[in-house]
Amino acid sequence: MISANLGCDEFREQVFKEPFEGGLYIVNGDTTVESEKELEAFFEKEIFLEWPSTKFGALIVNTEKGRITGWDNIQKTALTYCVSKEFGVRYSTVVLEMANASAVWETESNIDYIHVQRLDDNCTRNITDVVFDVRPVGVGGKYLARAFFPKYARANRSLLIDLSAFNHSPKQQADANRNIKARTWSHTRVPA
């Protein structure tokens, strides 16, 4: 855990930034931060003031001016996504796991996830016909998976799964799948 005794510059040096075009900062293991300005705000609020989201296991939600943000009542009924065929032999597993996770969240809340399979052959961060994309990434285990907050621009609304997430024993994989589902969908929380 990063100490509140660090200054903002030292904190920034310890934060992982994804090494590809459009890469985001990753804090708390899998929470995304879009810009350096937001990273500084995160430092002030979460590290320097030691807010509870920095404690392992806390649910992370996005807030603006003290209010929880999320999908509006129209958006939440059509959260469309594509799954990249770049997963190769793991593509069908990812499609199945996404369907399973989506079904759980659809049962628990008034939202609807829609897999737009026709876009899977060209599923990138630049596809505007979906709300978000699901793609593989190679970040050497810096995280297993990461998602996004609803306020992010389309190009930054990607659910990225590190290829290392697939290199576990069956028990580790089951645990990782549960963690990926829980963390991924908690970031797309819909306000009550």
GULO-918649 format. One line per field, with one value per residue (C-alpha): x, y, z; residue in one letter. Coordinates in pm, 1 decimal. Layout:
<rs>
c1 c(X  ...)
c2 c(Y  ...)
c3 c(Z  ...)
aa c(A  ...)
</rs>
This chain:
<rs>
c1 c(0.0  122.7  189.0  27.4  377.7  468.4  437.1  234.9  545.4  668.9  318.4  303.0  636.9  496.5  170.3  150.8  56.3  -49.3  224.1  4.6  -191.8  -464.5  -317.1  -462.6  -311.6  -394.8  -441.5  -572.7  -476.8  -736.0  -899.3  -845.2  -758.7  -774.1  -541.1  -255.1  -493.5  -728.5  -427.6  -334.3  -695.3  -691.6  -371.0  -517.7  -848.3  -752.9  -388.7  -318.0  -653.6  -657.3  -1013.0  -1157.9  -1133.7  -760.2  -831.0  -822.9  -1165.5  -1356.5  -1609.2  -1491.6  -1754.1  -1710.0  -1833.5  -1871.5  -1922.7  -2004.0  -2268.7  -2229.6  -2231.2  -2337.6  -2540.8  -2867.2  -3201.7  -3180.1  -2812.4  -2837.7  -3091.4  -2847.9  -2489.1  -2354.9  -2012.9  -1795.3  -1537.2  -1215.8  -1128.1  -767.0  -830.3  -771.7  -847.9  -972.3  -1234.8  -1526.9  -1426.7  -1427.9  -1763.9  -1909.8  -1765.8  -1895.4  -2240.8  -2235.3  -2125.7  -2378.5  -2660.9  -2581.2  -2581.6  -2896.9  -3070.3  -2951.0  -3026.6  -3228.0  -2956.9  -2910.8  -2575.5  -2587.1  -2305.5  -2286.9  -2117.1  -2107.0  -1841.8  -1612.0  -1385.5  -1288.1  -1342.4  -1118.6  -1132.8  -1227.8  -1552.2  -1831.9  -2120.7  -2079.1  -2060.1  -1741.4  -1504.0  -1349.8  -992.6  -679.3  -377.7  -23.0  77.0  277.9  38.8  27.3  -346.7  -563.3  -839.8  -946.0  -1258.6  -1366.6  -1612.1  -1926.0  -1811.8  -1510.9  -1502.7  -1576.7  -1208.2  -1132.9  -1429.1  -1248.5  -1258.7  -902.3  -800.3  -429.6  -315.0  -157.5  -512.1  -531.2  -211.7  -339.3  -429.6  -801.7  -862.9  -663.6  -849.2  -1188.3  -1081.7  -951.5  -1276.6  -1480.7  -1253.1  -1267.3  -1648.7  -1686.6  -1435.4  -1532.8  -1901.4  -1859.8  -1693.6  -2002.7  -2235.5  -2577.0  -2703.1  -3020.1)
c2 c(0.0  347.7  561.6  899.7  1016.1  1037.5  1362.4  1375.6  1350.4  1037.1  890.8  956.6  776.5  463.2  452.3  217.8  382.2  149.5  148.7  176.7  442.0  578.9  398.3  503.1  528.5  231.0  282.8  48.2  -250.0  -201.8  139.4  361.8  729.9  913.4  1209.2  1349.8  1611.4  1334.0  1144.1  1447.8  1474.9  1104.3  1154.7  1444.8  1272.1  907.9  892.1  1215.7  1217.0  833.7  784.6  432.9  332.2  283.0  0.7  -339.9  -478.1  -149.0  -89.1  184.3  414.7  738.6  1060.5  1413.8  1692.4  1436.6  1250.5  896.3  894.5  615.4  534.3  725.9  541.1  527.8  430.7  150.8  -36.3  -74.8  -120.5  -262.8  -419.9  -619.2  -887.9  -883.1  -1191.6  -1112.0  -1339.3  -1622.9  -1965.1  -1789.9  -1587.1  -1822.9  -1841.3  -1462.2  -1440.2  -1698.2  -1530.6  -1190.9  -1341.0  -1503.0  -1182.8  -977.2  -1214.0  -1176.6  -797.7  -790.1  -1000.6  -776.5  -439.3  -274.5  -283.6  -465.3  -568.7  -647.1  -829.8  -695.9  -998.8  -863.6  -612.9  -869.2  -903.8  -536.2  -470.9  -176.7  129.7  328.6  143.6  389.6  146.6  4.1  153.5  -40.4  -299.5  -610.4  -670.0  -860.5  -666.5  -761.7  -566.7  -844.8  -902.5  -538.0  -614.9  -911.3  -694.6  -332.4  -149.5  214.2  462.4  560.8  924.6  825.6  909.8  613.3  563.0  500.4  271.2  -60.3  -372.0  -498.1  -846.9  -914.5  -1236.0  -1342.0  -1387.4  -1707.5  -1862.9  -1988.8  -2324.2  -2410.1  -2285.7  -1965.3  -1915.7  -1956.6  -1704.3  -1467.0  -1499.0  -1413.0  -1116.9  -995.4  -1015.0  -842.6  -564.4  -507.8  -467.3  -274.0  -0.6  24.8  73.0  220.5  465.8  353.5)
c3 c(0.0  -81.5  225.0  287.3  387.4  18.9  -169.3  -489.2  -710.3  -530.3  -549.3  -926.1  -973.6  -805.5  -1001.4  -1301.0  -1632.3  -1909.9  -2177.7  -2487.2  -2676.7  -2452.6  -2150.5  -1815.7  -1469.4  -1245.5  -871.2  -599.9  -814.4  -1089.4  -1055.8  -1358.5  -1357.2  -1689.6  -1650.5  -1448.6  -1305.7  -1184.6  -1047.7  -837.6  -715.4  -630.3  -432.9  -236.1  -160.1  -127.7  -22.7  160.9  342.7  363.5  242.0  271.8  -96.9  -49.1  195.1  22.9  -53.3  -41.8  -318.3  -553.7  -704.5  -891.0  -736.0  -866.7  -613.0  -344.7  -547.4  -676.8  -1057.0  -1289.3  -1596.7  -1637.3  -1666.3  -2046.7  -2075.9  -1820.6  -2034.6  -2324.9  -2204.5  -2528.8  -2564.0  -2800.8  -2717.8  -2917.6  -3118.2  -3021.9  -2721.9  -2971.5  -2821.5  -2505.6  -2693.2  -2617.5  -2250.7  -2223.3  -2404.4  -2164.1  -1852.5  -1968.5  -2025.8  -1680.9  -1505.9  -1702.4  -1609.8  -1239.9  -1258.7  -1471.3  -1206.0  -922.3  -1081.7  -1354.8  -1622.3  -1948.3  -2094.4  -2465.5  -2644.7  -3001.8  -3150.8  -3507.3  -3391.6  -3229.2  -3534.9  -3508.8  -3136.1  -3042.0  -2820.5  -3129.9  -3205.9  -3127.8  -3186.9  -2833.9  -2485.1  -2406.0  -2546.8  -2387.2  -2499.4  -2397.3  -2279.3  -2186.1  -1875.2  -1713.9  -1424.6  -1308.2  -1286.1  -1388.4  -1526.9  -1516.6  -1612.0  -1618.9  -1473.7  -1668.7  -1702.5  -1915.6  -2285.3  -2512.1  -2600.7  -2230.9  -2163.1  -2203.6  -1992.1  -2030.4  -1920.9  -1877.0  -2043.2  -1711.3  -1577.4  -1783.6  -1642.0  -1307.8  -1159.9  -1187.0  -829.3  -887.1  -1214.9  -1043.1  -778.2  -1047.5  -1246.0  -935.3  -865.3  -1225.8  -1226.8  -891.3  -953.8  -1315.6  -1257.2  -931.6  -1137.9  -1357.3  -1059.3  -1129.3  -865.9  -690.1)
aa c(M  I  S  A  N  L  G  C  D  E  F  R  E  Q  V  F  K  E  P  F  E  G  G  L  Y  I  V  N  G  D  T  T  V  E  S  E  K  E  L  E  A  F  F  E  K  E  I  F  L  E  W  P  S  T  K  F  G  A  L  I  V  N  T  E  K  G  R  I  T  G  W  D  N  I  Q  K  T  A  L  T  Y  C  V  S  K  E  F  G  V  R  Y  S  T  V  V  L  E  M  A  N  A  S  A  V  W  E  T  E  S  N  I  D  Y  I  H  V  Q  R  L  D  D  N  C  T  R  N  I  T  D  V  V  F  D  V  R  P  V  G  V  G  G  K  Y  L  A  R  A  F  F  P  K  Y  A  R  A  N  R  S  L  L  I  D  L  S  A  F  N  H  S  P  K  Q  Q  A  D  A  N  R  N  I  K  A  R  T  W  S  H  T  R  V  P  A)
</rs>
